[in-house]
Amino acid sequence: MVERIQLRRTKGWRMPGNTVRVCRPTLWGNPFIHEDHSQAVSAFRCLLQGGTQTFSMGPGQLQFAPGAHPNTLLWAWSDWARSNMHTLRGKNLACWCRLGEPCHADVLLQVANTPTLDK
C-alpha cells in the first residue's frame, strides 16, 4: 500500500525506503500557492491534465510559489509528467504538507497508481 509521507527535519528522521520526494523544488512539485491550499492542489490537478489551461492569478488568488522548479511552468511539463508517471507507481511520495490536509502528492499517488496507466 503506497502512502504520502510528511518530510521532517527532526534529528534522526530518515525518509522511508521506496519513497520519492515530490516537494516543490523537484520536477514533481506543485508550482502554485494559495491561501486555501486546496485551491493550489486543484490547480496542480488541472496542470497535470495538460492542454490549454487558464488560471486566475494575482493577490488573493493563485500565485507561483517561490522555489518552484522552473520547468514545472513550461508548456511541455504536463506531457513530461504523464509520460513519466509510471516511475511513481508503487512508490510512497514525500512532501512537506501535513498529513490529513490537501496535498498535490495525493493527486500524484492517485494518478500514478491508476490501473489504466499505459506505461
C-alpha positions in Angstrom: 0.0 0.0 0.0 1.5 3.3 -1.1 1.1 6.4 1.1 2.0 10.0 1.4 4.9 10.7 3.8 5.4 14.0 5.5 9.0 15.2 5.2 10.6 16.2 8.5 13.7 18.0 9.7 13.7 16.1 13.0 17.1 14.8 14.1 17.5 11.2 13.2 14.5 11.1 10.8 15.1 9.3 7.6 12.9 9.1 4.5 11.5 5.6 4.3 12.6 3.2 1.5 10.6 3.1 -1.7 9.8 6.8 -1.3 10.2 9.6 -3.9 10.5 13.2 -2.8 7.9 15.3 -4.6 8.2 18.6 -2.8 8.2 22.0 -4.5 11.9 22.2 -5.7 11.6 18.9 -7.6 10.1 18.4 -11.0 7.1 16.8 -9.3 6.5 19.8 -7.0 3.3 21.9 -7.1 4.3 25.4 -8.6 1.1 27.0 -7.1 0.3 28.5 -3.7 -3.0 29.9 -2.4 -4.3 30.9 1.0 -6.8 28.0 0.6 -4.3 25.1 0.0 -7.0 23.0 -1.7 -7.1 25.6 -4.5 -3.4 25.1 -5.2 -3.9 21.4 -5.3 -6.9 21.8 -7.7 -4.7 24.0 -9.9 -2.0 21.3 -9.9 -4.5 18.6 -10.9 -5.6 20.9 -13.9 -2.0 21.5 -14.8 -1.3 17.8 -14.8 -4.2 17.1 -17.2 -2.4 19.1 -19.9 -3.9 21.0 -22.7 -4.5 24.7 -22.6 -5.2 25.8 -19.0 -6.0 29.2 -17.7 -5.7 30.2 -14.0 -6.8 33.4 -12.2 -3.5 34.6 -10.8 -2.7 37.5 -8.5 -3.1 38.8 -4.9 -5.7 36.7 -3.0 -5.7 34.2 -5.9 -3.3 31.6 -7.2 0.4 32.6 -7.3 3.5 30.9 -8.4 5.4 29.6 -5.5 8.9 30.9 -4.8 11.3 28.0 -5.1 9.2 26.0 -7.6 11.2 24.1 -10.1 11.3 26.4 -13.2 10.5 23.5 -15.6 7.1 22.9 -13.9 5.9 26.1 -15.6 6.9 25.1 -19.1 4.1 24.2 -21.5 5.5 20.7 -22.0 5.7 19.8 -18.3 2.3 18.1 -18.2 3.3 15.9 -21.2 6.6 15.0 -19.4 4.8 14.3 -16.2 2.2 12.0 -17.8 4.9 10.1 -19.7 7.0 9.7 -16.6 4.1 8.9 -14.2 5.0 5.2 -14.3 8.2 6.0 -12.3 6.0 6.9 -9.3 3.8 3.8 -9.5 4.1 1.7 -6.3 6.2 4.3 -4.5 5.4 6.3 -1.4 5.5 10.1 -2.1 7.1 12.6 0.3 6.1 16.2 0.7 6.1 18.9 3.4 2.3 19.1 3.6 0.7 18.0 6.8 -0.9 14.6 6.7 -4.7 14.9 6.5 -4.5 18.2 4.6 -4.9 18.5 0.8 -1.6 17.9 -1.0 -0.6 17.6 -4.6 1.2 14.3 -3.7 -2.3 12.8 -3.2 -3.1 13.7 -6.8 0.2 12.1 -8.0 -0.5 9.0 -5.9 -3.9 8.7 -7.4 -2.9 9.2 -11.0 0.3 7.1 -10.8 -1.5 4.1 -9.3 -4.5 4.1 -11.6 -4.7 0.7 -13.2 -5.3 2.1 -16.7 -2.0 3.9 -16.8 -0.3 2.9 -20.1 3.3 2.7 -19.0 
